[in-house]
Amino acid sequence: MSAYRDSLRPEQIPAYDQAMDAVAELVVRARARRDSLPADQAAREAYVPGGPSVEELTTLIERHRAEARAMWEESRAAERRRRASGSC
C-alpha cells in the first residue's frame, strides 16, 4: 500500500482505508462532472484567483482530453490488431 498506511496502528487502518475510499469516490465524481462540461465551462469552474487563467485552464483541459482520446483510440486499435492476429 503506502508507507504512511504501513506506519499506522492496526486499529487505525480501517478508518484510513474508509477515508481513502471516500476520497477516491469524490475524485471520480468530480472528474465525471468536469468531463461532462464543455472545456471553457469546466475551466471557469476550476478557476481560482492567483492560479492559471481561465484561458490557460481551457487549453490544459482540451489538451488532456485530446491525449485521453488518443490513448483510448490507440488501445482500441491495439485490441483490433490483437484480435485480427488471432492471439486472444
Backbone torsions as a table, in degrees:
resi	resn	phi	psi	omega
1	MET	NA	-105.1	179.6
2	SER	-136.4	156.8	178.8
3	ALA	-63.0	-36.8	179.2
4	TYR	-63.5	-49.4	-179.6
5	ARG	-59.4	-41.4	-179.4
6	ASP	-64.8	-21.7	-179.4
7	SER	-84.7	-9.1	-177.7
8	LEU	-75.0	153.9	172.4
9	ARG	-71.1	151.1	-176.9
10	PRO	-52.9	-37.3	-178.9
11	GLU	-72.7	-14.4	179.1
12	GLN	-87.6	-21.3	-173.1
13	ILE	-61.7	-43.8	179.1
14	PRO	-59.1	-41.4	178.8
15	ALA	-65.5	-40.8	177.7
16	TYR	-61.8	-48.0	-179.7
17	ASP	-61.1	-41.1	178.8
18	GLN	-63.8	-41.8	178.7
19	ALA	-64.1	-42.1	179.7
20	MET	-65.7	-38.8	176.2
21	ASP	-62.4	-41.4	179.6
22	ALA	-65.1	-41.6	178.5
23	VAL	-64.1	-43.3	179.7
24	ALA	-60.4	-43.3	178.8
25	GLU	-63.6	-40.0	178.1
26	LEU	-62.6	-43.8	179.4
27	VAL	-64.1	-42.2	178.7
28	VAL	-59.5	-46.7	-179.8
29	ARG	-65.7	-41.9	-179.8
30	ALA	-63.7	-42.6	179.4
31	ARG	-67.4	-38.4	178.0
32	ALA	-62.7	-42.5	178.0
33	ARG	-63.5	-49.5	179.9
34	ARG	-56.4	-44.9	-175.7
35	ASP	-72.6	-15.0	178.1
36	SER	-85.4	-9.1	-177.1
37	LEU	-97.3	153.2	169.1
38	PRO	-59.0	150.2	-174.9
39	ALA	-55.4	-42.0	-177.7
40	ASP	-67.9	-36.9	178.0
41	GLN	-70.1	-40.9	176.7
42	ALA	-61.0	-39.4	179.0
43	ALA	-65.5	-42.2	178.5
44	ARG	-61.5	-40.5	179.9
45	GLU	-71.4	-28.0	-178.8
46	ALA	-84.8	-17.6	-175.0
47	TYR	-62.1	135.1	170.1
48	VAL	-132.1	137.1	179.7
49	PRO	-54.0	136.7	-179.6
50	GLY	91.1	-11.6	178.5
51	GLY	-97.5	-165.2	177.3
52	PRO	-59.2	150.2	179.3
53	SER	-69.3	164.7	176.8
54	VAL	-58.7	-40.5	179.3
55	GLU	-62.8	-42.7	178.3
56	GLU	-64.8	-41.6	178.5
57	LEU	-64.0	-41.3	178.0
58	THR	-59.3	-46.2	178.9
59	THR	-61.2	-43.6	179.8
60	LEU	-63.3	-45.3	179.7
61	ILE	-62.7	-44.1	178.7
62	GLU	-62.2	-40.2	178.9
63	ARG	-65.8	-44.7	178.6
64	HIS	-60.4	-41.9	179.4
65	ARG	-65.5	-40.0	178.5
66	ALA	-65.2	-41.2	178.2
67	GLU	-64.2	-42.0	179.4
68	ALA	-64.6	-41.9	178.0
69	ARG	-61.5	-44.3	-179.2
70	ALA	-63.2	-41.7	178.6
71	MET	-65.0	-41.7	179.6
72	TRP	-64.1	-45.2	-180.0
73	GLU	-64.2	-38.8	177.8
74	GLU	-65.6	-39.7	179.4
75	SER	-66.4	-36.5	176.6
76	ARG	-65.6	-42.6	179.3
77	ALA	-64.2	-40.6	178.7
78	ALA	-63.9	-40.0	178.1
79	GLU	-64.4	-41.4	177.7
80	ARG	-63.7	-41.2	178.3
81	ARG	-63.9	-41.2	179.6
82	ARG	-61.9	-45.3	179.7
83	ARG	-66.1	-38.4	-179.9
84	ALA	-65.9	-32.1	-179.2
85	SER	-80.0	-9.3	176.9
86	GLY	86.9	3.9	177.7
87	SER	-97.4	108.4	-178.4
88	CYS	-99.8	NA	NA
